[in-house]
């Protein structure tokens, strides 16, 4: 690589790093990172869902931070390549070209999604600002920032210059070091957020056999340990103000509504225990939790609006982060479908959807959207955010069971085993455990469920017949007596299936 090209690449990387930091911070868009979210959305759409699902399963909560910071780093590198290509152009055309290419590419990739995201955030925050003009100005601002920093940094084509004084630092070195500090700080912040989100399991519960089983989860998952999944990159979930938030109800209804937070709380309230499981949860995975929720029946809100029209097919939901989802009319009118505003006796936390989220018993988490700002009754098969990427539209929970006690090496004595089982709104009738690879099964003790829509805890005692290797499996039957399927399937497109399996060595 020639010296001039290398100089242009370094200058482009430095300028790109500064412009990317501005995009990340949401400069020129009132602190709302609409362009960064639009780039993230484009990347998610471009990545095959099979690939994305693979990394979600393997990396779990580290997957999205890794992908997001990798995306930002890739943008910086691309700006560096642009800098290398422009280095031999004369200064003024170079400045204009740097601006035009940067603005054009950003506009092509982000204009529509960024405008929609910014408009949704402004609406949720009670602001009247639109999305199109601020995004156009922001894109122009980021391109200008890149072009000016690049033009100043790369200067004229390199020529012999006097050596810097001993101990001195050149302008390029200052920029390079600043960029490295920015990348390191960003990566460190991401790692810190990820590490703080990782929680452990707590005390064992109940009496008798369950008191002997270690590592059983509590029946009600503590709010700070409840799994969190959204389409957004880390740190970019909306934080809404209840006083400025409103919920619109429209579409095929007789009387469109606009409700404030306190007005929503005036509807008759319902409390129910309900388990949520992410559709990308692998067999034996941790993307599942159980909580006590409180909210208003969606049916009551729709009836206040005059009820769904005769041609209604689905009820669609639009959220402050641009997420969309829908459920059939039958589910929307079911009295167990709630617009929840409390979780475990406290106001819904921001990362769980404050001010309000949907709860639909028996459906995977993707069908329970958060940060809802608009409910719309439609007469067509509305496809939500993840459905458009290939995930299931029905998203009915599959019967699952897993070990939460994970013995790997044990003594040849009685071993307590335990875990959870879940079958959506069908309930769990029984759980069985095999210690010989599935050739024979024994019933486990099942603790009564907290409600018809929750998981159950199960426990069993195993006395190994002697030293050696053992294969342990668990399976469940739902409330109708239908056995959990043994057929192994990945999470994409409609949830993982198969028996959770452990291999245990019994010592001499």
C-alpha positions as a Python dict, from the first residue, in 0.01 Angstrom:
ca = {
    (1, 'X'): (0, 0, 0),
    (2, 'X'): (144, 338, -100),
    (3, 'X'): (202, 604, 161),
    (4, 'X'): (-70, 830, 20),
    (5, 'X'): (-333, 555, 23),
    (6, 'X'): (-237, 457, 376),
    (7, 'X'): (-259, 822, 478),
    (8, 'X'): (-604, 851, 322),
    (9, 'X'): (-726, 534, 491),
    (10, 'X'): (-606, 647, 834),
    (11, 'X'): (-765, 988, 787),
    (12, 'X'): (-1087, 826, 669),
    (13, 'X'): (-1093, 593, 969),
    (14, 'X'): (-1038, 884, 1206),
    (15, 'X'): (-1307, 1098, 1047),
    (16, 'X'): (-1538, 797, 1022),
    (17, 'X'): (-1486, 719, 1389),
    (18, 'X'): (-1592, 1068, 1486),
    (19, 'X'): (-1894, 1063, 1254),
    (20, 'X'): (-1994, 716, 1378),
    (21, 'X'): (-1970, 836, 1738),
    (22, 'X'): (-2209, 1119, 1646),
    (23, 'X'): (-2449, 867, 1490),
    (24, 'X'): (-2429, 646, 1800),
    (25, 'X'): (-2499, 942, 2031),
    (26, 'X'): (-2791, 1064, 1820),
    (27, 'X'): (-2643, 1406, 1755),
    (28, 'X'): (-2873, 1628, 1546),
    (29, 'X'): (-3175, 1406, 1638),
    (30, 'X'): (-3236, 1517, 1998),
    (31, 'X'): (-3030, 1231, 2140),
    (32, 'X'): (-3244, 965, 1970),
    (33, 'X'): (-3006, 736, 1773),
    (34, 'X'): (-3249, 697, 1483),
    (35, 'X'): (-2982, 655, 1214),
    (36, 'X'): (-2790, 397, 1420),
    (37, 'X'): (-3113, 202, 1478),
    (38, 'X'): (-3193, 218, 1106),
    (39, 'X'): (-2848, 81, 1020),
    (40, 'X'): (-2903, -197, 1276),
    (41, 'X'): (-3239, -276, 1122),
    (42, 'X'): (-3084, -295, 774),
    (43, 'X'): (-2815, -529, 902),
    (44, 'X'): (-3071, -758, 1067),
    (45, 'X'): (-3268, -772, 743),
    (46, 'X'): (-2953, -853, 545),
    (47, 'X'): (-2832, -1135, 773),
    (48, 'X'): (-3006, -1469, 704),
    (49, 'X'): (-3221, -1555, 1003),
    (50, 'X'): (-3058, -1897, 1024),
    (51, 'X'): (-2724, -1725, 1085),
    (52, 'X'): (-2868, -1478, 1335),
    (53, 'X'): (-3048, -1756, 1522),
    (54, 'X'): (-2726, -1961, 1535),
    (55, 'X'): (-2535, -1679, 1704),
    (56, 'X'): (-2824, -1600, 1941),
    (57, 'X'): (-2821, -1962, 2056),
    (58, 'X'): (-2441, -1983, 2085),
    (59, 'X'): (-2358, -1639, 2226),
    (60, 'X'): (-2688, -1567, 2404),
    (61, 'X'): (-2682, -1216, 2556),
    (62, 'X'): (-2341, -1142, 2401),
    (63, 'X'): (-2476, -1188, 2046),
    (64, 'X'): (-2642, -849, 2000),
    (65, 'X'): (-2365, -640, 2159),
    (66, 'X'): (-2106, -820, 1946),
    (67, 'X'): (-2309, -771, 1629),
    (68, 'X'): (-2385, -406, 1703),
    (69, 'X'): (-2030, -300, 1783),
    (70, 'X'): (-1910, -506, 1489),
    (71, 'X'): (-2150, -313, 1267),
    (72, 'X'): (-2021, 23, 1393),
    (73, 'X'): (-1662, -89, 1343),
    (74, 'X'): (-1748, -198, 990),
    (75, 'X'): (-1892, 147, 916),
    (76, 'X'): (-1571, 310, 1038),
    (77, 'X'): (-1365, 79, 815),
    (78, 'X'): (-1584, 160, 514),
    (79, 'X'): (-1530, 529, 576),
    (80, 'X'): (-1161, 453, 587),
    (81, 'X'): (-1182, 284, 245),
    (82, 'X'): (-1360, 591, 110),
    (83, 'X'): (-1078, 805, 248),
    (84, 'X'): (-820, 588, 71),
    (85, 'X'): (-1006, 619, -260),
    (86, 'X'): (-1033, 997, -238),
    (87, 'X'): (-679, 1073, -128),
    (88, 'X'): (-546, 1162, -475),
    (89, 'X'): (-837, 1392, -561),
    (90, 'X'): (-775, 1767, -537),
    (91, 'X'): (-882, 1924, -203),
    (92, 'X'): (-1210, 2092, -301),
    (93, 'X'): (-1354, 1814, -518),
    (94, 'X'): (-1236, 1573, -248),
    (95, 'X'): (-1435, 1759, 18),
    (96, 'X'): (-1749, 1762, -195),
    (97, 'X'): (-1712, 1399, -296),
    (98, 'X'): (-1658, 1288, 66),
    (99, 'X'): (-1975, 1472, 166),
    (100, 'X'): (-2185, 1353, -129),
    (101, 'X'): (-2088, 985, -101),
    (102, 'X'): (-2135, 980, 277),
    (103, 'X'): (-2471, 1156, 265),
    (104, 'X'): (-2591, 948, -30),
    (105, 'X'): (-2506, 612, 124),
    (106, 'X'): (-2651, 705, 464),
    (107, 'X'): (-2970, 833, 302),
    (108, 'X'): (-3003, 522, 87),
    (109, 'X'): (-2962, 289, 385),
    (110, 'X'): (-3145, 475, 660),
    (111, 'X'): (-3386, 745, 542),
    (112, 'X'): (-3711, 551, 562),
    (113, 'X'): (-3643, 341, 875),
    (114, 'X'): (-3477, 631, 1059),
    (115, 'X'): (-3768, 865, 984),
    (116, 'X'): (-4019, 604, 1108),
    (117, 'X'): (-3816, 536, 1423),
    (118, 'X'): (-3775, 904, 1505),
    (119, 'X'): (-4144, 972, 1448),
    (120, 'X'): (-4241, 679, 1672),
    (121, 'X'): (-4009, 797, 1951),
    (122, 'X'): (-4135, 1154, 1926),
    (123, 'X'): (-4495, 1034, 1939),
    (124, 'X'): (-4422, 817, 2243),
    (125, 'X'): (-4253, 1112, 2414),
    (126, 'X'): (-4546, 1339, 2339),
    (127, 'X'): (-4350, 1558, 2096),
    (128, 'X'): (-4493, 1696, 1774),
    (129, 'X'): (-4172, 1674, 1570),
    (130, 'X'): (-4188, 1467, 1254),
    (131, 'X'): (-3922, 1226, 1143),
    (132, 'X'): (-3830, 1309, 782),
    (133, 'X'): (-3680, 1659, 806),
    (134, 'X'): (-3475, 1594, 1123),
    (135, 'X'): (-3333, 1276, 970),
    (136, 'X'): (-3241, 1459, 648),
    (137, 'X'): (-3064, 1728, 850),
    (138, 'X'): (-2893, 1466, 1065),
    (139, 'X'): (-2763, 1274, 762),
    (140, 'X'): (-2632, 1599, 615),
    (141, 'X'): (-2470, 1677, 952),
    (142, 'X'): (-2293, 1340, 979),
    (143, 'X'): (-2167, 1367, 620),
    (144, 'X'): (-2044, 1721, 683),
    (145, 'X'): (-1867, 1612, 1000),
    (146, 'X'): (-1692, 1330, 816),
    (147, 'X'): (-1597, 1542, 516),
    (148, 'X'): (-1456, 1830, 720),
    (149, 'X'): (-1256, 1613, 960),
    (150, 'X'): (-1126, 1405, 670),
    (151, 'X'): (-1031, 1713, 466),
    (152, 'X'): (-846, 1870, 756),
    (153, 'X'): (-675, 1545, 853),
    (154, 'X'): (-558, 1420, 514),
    (155, 'X'): (-448, 1764, 395),
    (156, 'X'): (-249, 1774, 76),
    (157, 'X'): (-78, 1472, -80),
    (158, 'X'): (216, 1375, 143),
    (159, 'X'): (554, 1537, 81),
    (160, 'X'): (880, 1524, 273),
    (161, 'X'): (853, 1716, 596),
    (162, 'X'): (1083, 1785, 884),
    (163, 'X'): (1084, 1526, 1157),
    (164, 'X'): (870, 1601, 1456),
    (165, 'X'): (1056, 1729, 1758),
    (166, 'X'): (1172, 1464, 1996),
    (167, 'X'): (884, 1357, 2212),
    (168, 'X'): (633, 1538, 1986),
    (169, 'X'): (311, 1385, 1856),
    (170, 'X'): (182, 1441, 1505),
    (171, 'X'): (-175, 1539, 1427),
    (172, 'X'): (-240, 1198, 1271),
    (173, 'X'): (-114, 1019, 1581),
    (174, 'X'): (-344, 1226, 1801),
    (175, 'X'): (-642, 1135, 1581),
    (176, 'X'): (-548, 766, 1568),
    (177, 'X'): (-506, 746, 1943),
    (178, 'X'): (-836, 925, 1995),
    (179, 'X'): (-1009, 675, 1767),
    (180, 'X'): (-858, 382, 1955),
    (181, 'X'): (-975, 532, 2285),
    (182, 'X'): (-1325, 575, 2142),
    (183, 'X'): (-1345, 214, 2021),
    (184, 'X'): (-1203, 82, 2350),
    (185, 'X'): (-1445, 292, 2555),
    (186, 'X'): (-1740, 183, 2345),
    (187, 'X'): (-1643, -184, 2368),
    (188, 'X'): (-1586, -150, 2742),
    (189, 'X'): (-1927, 9, 2795),
    (190, 'X'): (-2092, -269, 2596),
    (191, 'X'): (-1912, -537, 2796),
    (192, 'X'): (-2010, -370, 3122),
    (193, 'X'): (-2377, -359, 3023),
    (194, 'X'): (-2366, -722, 2918),
    (195, 'X'): (-2198, -837, 3239),
    (196, 'X'): (-2445, -642, 3455),
    (197, 'X'): (-2736, -814, 3275),
    (198, 'X'): (-2614, -1163, 3366),
    (199, 'X'): (-2796, -1296, 3674),
    (200, 'X'): (-2782, -1619, 3866),
    (201, 'X'): (-3045, -1847, 4007),
    (202, 'X'): (-3142, -1814, 4372),
    (203, 'X'): (-3284, -2015, 4661),
    (204, 'X'): (-3466, -2347, 4640),
    (205, 'X'): (-3837, -2342, 4725),
    (206, 'X'): (-4120, -2535, 4890),
    (207, 'X'): (-4109, -2835, 5120),
    (208, 'X'): (-4039, -3209, 5103),
    (209, 'X'): (-3850, -3324, 4794),
    (210, 'X'): (-3825, -2974, 4648),
    (211, 'X'): (-3636, -2855, 4956),
    (212, 'X'): (-3363, -3112, 4876),
    (213, 'X'): (-3313, -2999, 4517),
    (214, 'X'): (-3056, -2728, 4470),
    (215, 'X'): (-3057, -2478, 4181),
    (216, 'X'): (-3432, -2479, 4128),
    (217, 'X'): (-3546, -2131, 4020),
    (218, 'X'): (-3796, -1941, 4234),
    (219, 'X'): (-4151, -1987, 4111),
    (220, 'X'): (-4171, -1612, 4049),
    (221, 'X'): (-3867, -1483, 3867),
    (222, 'X'): (-3725, -1168, 4032),
    (223, 'X'): (-3774, -874, 3798),
    (224, 'X'): (-3402, -801, 3773),
    (225, 'X'): (-3338, -1164, 3669),
    (226, 'X'): (-3619, -1188, 3414),
    (227, 'X'): (-3481, -1235, 3064),
    (228, 'X'): (-3482, -932, 2834),
    (229, 'X'): (-3495, -950, 2455),
    (230, 'X'): (-3578, -677, 2204),
    (231, 'X'): (-3490, -599, 1844),
    (232, 'X'): (-3279, -304, 1958),
    (233, 'X'): (-2902, -295, 2006),
    (234, 'X'): (-2781, -269, 2367),
    (235, 'X'): (-2872, 55, 2540),
    (236, 'X'): (-3111, 173, 2267),
    (237, 'X'): (-3443, 61, 2416),
    (238, 'X'): (-3692, 349, 2460),
    (239, 'X'): (-3731, 517, 2798),
    (240, 'X'): (-4075, 680, 2806),
    (241, 'X'): (-4239, 935, 3033),
    (242, 'X'): (-4585, 827, 3151),
    (243, 'X'): (-4708, 1188, 3166),
    (244, 'X'): (-4628, 1243, 2798),
    (245, 'X'): (-4711, 895, 2668),
    (246, 'X'): (-5045, 814, 2506),
    (247, 'X'): (-5206, 507, 2354),
    (248, 'X'): (-5404, 542, 2031),
    (249, 'X'): (-5672, 288, 1939),
    (250, 'X'): (-5785, 304, 1577),
    (251, 'X'): (-5844, 116, 1255),
    (252, 'X'): (-6170, -79, 1221),
    (253, 'X'): (-6334, 51, 1538),
    (254, 'X'): (-6642, 270, 1575),
    (255, 'X'): (-6488, 527, 1811),
    (256, 'X'): (-6110, 581, 1789),
    (257, 'X'): (-5955, 643, 2130),
    (258, 'X'): (-5654, 819, 2273),
    (259, 'X'): (-5575, 715, 2630),
    (260, 'X'): (-5324, 851, 2877),
    (261, 'X'): (-5144, 638, 3133),
    (262, 'X'): (-5382, 719, 3419),
    (263, 'X'): (-5685, 670, 3195),
    (264, 'X'): (-5561, 321, 3108),
    (265, 'X'): (-5525, 240, 3477),
    (266, 'X'): (-5889, 336, 3533),
    (267, 'X'): (-6009, 30, 3343),
    (268, 'X'): (-6092, -276, 3559),
    (269, 'X'): (-5761, -438, 3649),
    (270, 'X'): (-5665, -804, 3631),
    (271, 'X'): (-5375, -981, 3801),
    (272, 'X'): (-5243, -1306, 3662),
    (273, 'X'): (-4931, -1519, 3680),
    (274, 'X'): (-4785, -1581, 3338),
    (275, 'X'): (-4466, -1732, 3200),
    (276, 'X'): (-4292, -1577, 2900),
    (277, 'X'): (-4050, -1768, 2679),
    (278, 'X'): (-3852, -1625, 2388),
    (279, 'X'): (-3906, -1802, 2056),
    (280, 'X'): (-3527, -1811, 2012),
    (281, 'X'): (-3482, -2005, 2338),
    (282, 'X'): (-3286, -2324, 2274),
    (283, 'X'): (-3365, -2657, 2437),
    (284, 'X'): (-3251, -2617, 2798),
    (285, 'X'): (-3204, -2241, 2751),
    (286, 'X'): (-3255, -1957, 2998),
    (287, 'X'): (-3475, -1722, 2790),
    (288, 'X'): (-3780, -1798, 3003),
    (289, 'X'): (-3926, -1653, 3324),
    (290, 'X'): (-4243, -1630, 3528),
    (291, 'X'): (-4395, -1317, 3682),
    (292, 'X'): (-4708, -1173, 3839),
    (293, 'X'): (-4857, -916, 3603),
    (294, 'X'): (-5131, -658, 3641),
    (295, 'X'): (-5313, -472, 3367),
    (296, 'X'): (-5632, -402, 3179),
    (297, 'X'): (-5806, -646, 2947),
    (298, 'X'): (-5738, -564, 2584),
    (299, 'X'): (-6100, -663, 2520),
    (300, 'X'): (-6223, -381, 2747),
    (301, 'X'): (-6017, -121, 2561),
    (302, 'X'): (-6143, -243, 2224),
    (303, 'X'): (-6503, -239, 2349),
    (304, 'X'): (-6455, 118, 2472),
    (305, 'X'): (-6363, 198, 2111),
    (306, 'X'): (-6684, 40, 1987),
    (307, 'X'): (-6542, -309, 1931),
    (308, 'X'): (-6372, -454, 1622),
    (309, 'X'): (-6554, -411, 1292),
    (310, 'X'): (-6724, -703, 1116),
    (311, 'X'): (-6435, -740, 869),
    (312, 'X'): (-6164, -736, 1134),
    (313, 'X'): (-5896, -1005, 1097),
    (314, 'X'): (-5620, -904, 1335),
    (315, 'X'): (-5523, -647, 1594),
    (316, 'X'): (-5188, -484, 1516),
    (317, 'X'): (-4955, -313, 1764),
    (318, 'X'): (-4704, -37, 1695),
    (319, 'X'): (-4437, 42, 1949),
    (320, 'X'): (-4209, 331, 2040),
    (321, 'X'): (-3900, 151, 1909),
    (322, 'X'): (-4057, 82, 1569),
    (323, 'X'): (-4144, -277, 1656),
    (324, 'X'): (-4469, -412, 1512),
    (325, 'X'): (-4673, -721, 1595),
    (326, 'X'): (-5023, -861, 1553),
    (327, 'X'): (-5254, -1123, 1700),
    (328, 'X'): (-5579, -1273, 1570),
    (329, 'X'): (-5908, -1115, 1676),
    (330, 'X'): (-5997, -1422, 1883),
    (331, 'X'): (-5683, -1379, 2094),
    (332, 'X'): (-5741, -1005, 2127),
    (333, 'X'): (-6091, -1060, 2265),
    (334, 'X'): (-5986, -1333, 2506),
    (335, 'X'): (-6030, -1196, 2862),
    (336, 'X'): (-5686, -1328, 2960),
    (337, 'X'): (-5508, -1104, 2706),
    (338, 'X'): (-5384, -801, 2898),
    (339, 'X'): (-5227, -463, 2848),
    (340, 'X'): (-4993, -494, 3146),
    (341, 'X'): (-4857, -196, 3339),
    (342, 'X'): (-4726, -374, 3651),
    (343, 'X'): (-4480, -660, 3701),
    (344, 'X'): (-4430, -836, 4033),
    (345, 'X'): (-4619, -564, 4220),
    (346, 'X'): (-4423, -271, 4077),
    (347, 'X'): (-4471, -43, 3775),
    (348, 'X'): (-4346, -211, 3460),
    (349, 'X'): (-3969, -147, 3436),
    (350, 'X'): (-3850, 43, 3124),
    (351, 'X'): (-3668, -258, 2979),
    (352, 'X'): (-3986, -467, 3015),
    (353, 'X'): (-4199, -219, 2823),
    (354, 'X'): (-4305, 73, 3044),
    (355, 'X'): (-4564, 220, 3030),
    (356, 'X'): (-4751, -79, 2881),
    (357, 'X'): (-4689, -411, 2711),
    (358, 'X'): (-4910, -687, 2574),
    (359, 'X'): (-4951, -1027, 2741),
    (360, 'X'): (-5106, -1313, 2542),
    (361, 'X'): (-5106, -1647, 2728),
    (362, 'X'): (-4970, -1938, 2529),
    (363, 'X'): (-4774, -1740, 2271),
    (364, 'X'): (-4398, -1686, 2253),
    (365, 'X'): (-4248, -1360, 2376),
    (366, 'X'): (-4232, -1201, 2030),
    (367, 'X'): (-4614, -1183, 2037),
    (368, 'X'): (-4606, -985, 2362),
    (369, 'X'): (-4474, -646, 2240),
    (370, 'X'): (-4340, -372, 2468),
    (371, 'X'): (-4361, 11, 2466),
    (372, 'X'): (-4695, 6, 2281),
    (373, 'X'): (-4814, 340, 2142),
    (374, 'X'): (-5086, 239, 1895),
    (375, 'X'): (-5340, -43, 1862),
    (376, 'X'): (-5497, -84, 1520),
    (377, 'X'): (-5775, -323, 1416),
    (378, 'X'): (-5711, -435, 1056),
    (379, 'X'): (-5889, -644, 793),
    (380, 'X'): (-5581, -822, 656),
    (381, 'X'): (-5306, -1058, 765),
    (382, 'X'): (-5074, -801, 925),
    (383, 'X'): (-4718, -933, 946),
    (384, 'X'): (-4505, -805, 1233),
    (385, 'X'): (-4137, -722, 1256),
    (386, 'X'): (-4002, -1074, 1309),
    (387, 'X'): (-4261, -1245, 1090),
    (388, 'X'): (-4131, -1046, 793),
    (389, 'X'): (-3790, -1201, 862),
    (390, 'X'): (-3918, -1559, 854),
    (391, 'X'): (-4027, -1629, 1213),
    (392, 'X'): (-4362, -1795, 1288),
    (393, 'X'): (-4681, -1591, 1264),
    (394, 'X'): (-4871, -1820, 1502),
    (395, 'X'): (-4580, -1847, 1753),
    (396, 'X'): (-4765, -2093, 1980),
    (397, 'X'): (-4549, -2212, 2270),
    (398, 'X'): (-4426, -2570, 2240),
    (399, 'X'): (-4427, -2799, 2541),
    (400, 'X'): (-4082, -2783, 2697),
    (401, 'X'): (-3899, -2916, 3000),
    (402, 'X'): (-3546, -2878, 3124),
    (403, 'X'): (-3304, -2953, 3403),
    (404, 'X'): (-3196, -2658, 3613),
    (405, 'X'): (-2985, -2892, 3827),
    (406, 'X'): (-2687, -2972, 3609),
    (407, 'X'): (-2477, -3247, 3770),
    (408, 'X'): (-2175, -3349, 3562),
    (409, 'X'): (-1989, -3572, 3806),
    (410, 'X'): (-2160, -3724, 4111),
    (411, 'X'): (-2094, -3975, 4385),
    (412, 'X'): (-2271, -4316, 4370),
    (413, 'X'): (-2546, -4203, 4606),
    (414, 'X'): (-2896, -4055, 4582),
    (415, 'X'): (-2892, -3751, 4350),
    (416, 'X'): (-3171, -3487, 4359),
    (417, 'X'): (-3274, -3372, 4011),
    (418, 'X'): (-3506, -3086, 3924),
    (419, 'X'): (-3609, -2820, 3678),
    (420, 'X'): (-3906, -2653, 3510),
    (421, 'X'): (-4164, -2750, 3250),
    (422, 'X'): (-4396, -2525, 3049),
    (423, 'X'): (-4670, -2574, 2792),
    (424, 'X'): (-4819, -2228, 2745),
    (425, 'X'): (-5190, -2201, 2822),
    (426, 'X'): (-5230, -2581, 2801),
    (427, 'X'): (-5070, -2637, 3142),
    (428, 'X'): (-4846, -2930, 3243),
    (429, 'X'): (-4997, -3260, 3355),
    (430, 'X'): (-4681, -3454, 3436),
    (431, 'X'): (-4304, -3465, 3395),
    (432, 'X'): (-4093, -3777, 3341),
    (433, 'X'): (-3720, -3834, 3379),
    (434, 'X'): (-3501, -4100, 3216),
    (435, 'X'): (-3155, -4193, 3345),
    (436, 'X'): (-3077, -4451, 3074),
    (437, 'X'): (-3092, -4242, 2758),
    (438, 'X'): (-3469, -4270, 2712),
    (439, 'X'): (-3513, -4647, 2736),
    (440, 'X'): (-3722, -4616, 3053),
    (441, 'X'): (-3897, -4327, 3229),
    (442, 'X'): (-4002, -4247, 3584),
    (443, 'X'): (-4253, -3983, 3695),
    (444, 'X'): (-4117, -3678, 3869),
    (445, 'X'): (-4295, -3488, 4141),
    (446, 'X'): (-4460, -3176, 3999),
    (447, 'X'): (-4533, -2875, 4217),
    (448, 'X'): (-4879, -2720, 4157),
    (449, 'X'): (-4862, -2432, 3915),
    (450, 'X'): (-4923, -2076, 4034),
    (451, 'X'): (-5175, -2034, 3754),
    (452, 'X'): (-5303, -2181, 3429),
    (453, 'X'): (-5044, -1992, 3219),
    (454, 'X'): (-4725, -2064, 3413),
    (455, 'X'): (-4442, -2308, 3427),
    (456, 'X'): (-4420, -2576, 3696),
    (457, 'X'): (-4126, -2688, 3905),
    (458, 'X'): (-4045, -3058, 3905),
    (459, 'X'): (-3816, -3275, 4117),
    (460, 'X'): (-3699, -3637, 4128),
    (461, 'X'): (-3445, -3855, 4311),
    (462, 'X'): (-3201, -4071, 4118),
    (463, 'X'): (-2997, -4354, 4270),
    (464, 'X'): (-2726, -4461, 4021),
    (465, 'X'): (-2684, -4837, 3992),
    (466, 'X'): (-2306, -4805, 3981),
    (467, 'X'): (-2014, -4601, 3847),
    (468, 'X'): (-2002, -4506, 3481),
    (469, 'X'): (-2153, -4270, 3223),
    (470, 'X'): (-2528, -4199, 3227),
    (471, 'X'): (-2751, -4006, 2986),
    (472, 'X'): (-3033, -3817, 3158),
    (473, 'X'): (-3338, -3685, 2973),
    (474, 'X'): (-3657, -3506, 3073),
    (475, 'X'): (-3995, -3471, 2900),
    (476, 'X'): (-4339, -3336, 2986),
    (477, 'X'): (-4705, -3389, 2899),
    (478, 'X'): (-4932, -3089, 2858),
    (479, 'X'): (-5270, -3051, 3027),
    (480, 'X'): (-5437, -3251, 2751),
    (481, 'X'): (-5198, -3544, 2796),
    (482, 'X'): (-5005, -3472, 2475),
    (483, 'X'): (-4641, -3572, 2510),
    (484, 'X'): (-4365, -3325, 2438),
    (485, 'X'): (-4208, -3402, 2101),
    (486, 'X'): (-3869, -3571, 2095),
    (487, 'X'): (-3800, -3441, 1744),
    (488, 'X'): (-3510, -3199, 1755),
    (489, 'X'): (-3563, -2865, 1582),
    (490, 'X'): (-3377, -2531, 1598),
    (491, 'X'): (-3548, -2215, 1727),
    (492, 'X'): (-3607, -2077, 1375),
    (493, 'X'): (-3885, -2049, 1263),
    (494, 'X'): (-4134, -2161, 1530),
    (495, 'X'): (-3937, -2248, 1843),
    (496, 'X'): (-3691, -2521, 1943),
    (497, 'X'): (-3800, -2874, 2031),
    (498, 'X'): (-3644, -3194, 2161),
    (499, 'X'): (-3560, -3341, 2500),
    (500, 'X'): (-3313, -3165, 2727),
    (501, 'X'): (-3027, -3412, 2775),
    (502, 'X'): (-2744, -3432, 3030),
    (503, 'X'): (-2448, -3666, 3036),
    (504, 'X'): (-2336, -3747, 3388),
    (505, 'X'): (-2040, -3947, 3518),
    (506, 'X'): (-2080, -4139, 3843),
    (507, 'X'): (-1755, -4178, 4033),
    (508, 'X'): (-1633, -4501, 4187),
}
